[in-house]
Amino acid sequence: MPLLAPDRYLTDVHAIDLDALAADGIEALLLDIDNTILPRDTNSVPPELIEWVVGLSQRGFKVCLVSNNWHERVRIVATELGLDLVAKAIKPLPFAFWLATRKLGVRARRCAVIGDQLFTDVLGGKIVGAMTIMVLPLSETDLPHTLLLRRLEARIMRGARADGSQRIDRGVDPT
């Protein structure tokens, strides 16, 4: 199932090899929020995330948050991080990804879509022709329909192992 096979599978966003992305011609990152860069329903943005985002722009990457979430919280996170946002994305449909690429002025093939779900982030990124990076969810807390999809994801990803350091300190063990 190539549409459900991430190009890279990592423990978290901090495990992304930014030099390798740049070498692959990636100019922009389309980032999911919930359980990708912040645990779901967390309102505080940790300093290490702010530092990572600042480092992205210093390396020349353009960044846009793309989230199915529509609550005020995602707008607050985007503002705090100083990033563009496409909310109510309806991922995996391609429209929000296309809007994000237009906002950033890049073609989808020059983007990496980064998220924690196969059926939204990876599938949507593949549909538009972007590189896809799947990370382990930062929290086990999620919406009921997402928890159901995670069971199916686990079957599809069976045997796959996320690259990167152990994240036991964040409550997720990649083994």
Secondary structure as GFF3:
##gff-version 3
##sequence-region A 1 175
A	DSSP	three_ten_helix	2	4	.	.	.	ID=ss1
A	DSSP	beta_strand	8	10	.	.	.	ID=ss2
A	DSSP	three_ten_helix	13	15	.	.	.	ID=ss3
A	DSSP	alpha_helix	18	23	.	.	.	ID=ss4
A	DSSP	beta_strand	28	31	.	.	.	ID=ss5
A	DSSP	alpha_helix	47	58	.	.	.	ID=ss6
A	DSSP	beta_strand	62	66	.	.	.	ID=ss7
A	DSSP	alpha_helix	72	81	.	.	.	ID=ss8
A	DSSP	beta_strand	84	86	.	.	.	ID=ss9
A	DSSP	alpha_helix	95	104	.	.	.	ID=ss10
A	DSSP	three_ten_helix	108	110	.	.	.	ID=ss11
A	DSSP	beta_strand	111	115	.	.	.	ID=ss12
A	DSSP	pi_helix	118	122	.	.	.	ID=ss13
A	DSSP	alpha_helix	123	128	.	.	.	ID=ss14
A	DSSP	beta_strand	131	135	.	.	.	ID=ss15
A	DSSP	alpha_helix	144	156	.	.	.	ID=ss16
A	DSSP	three_ten_helix	168	170	.	.	.	ID=ss17
###
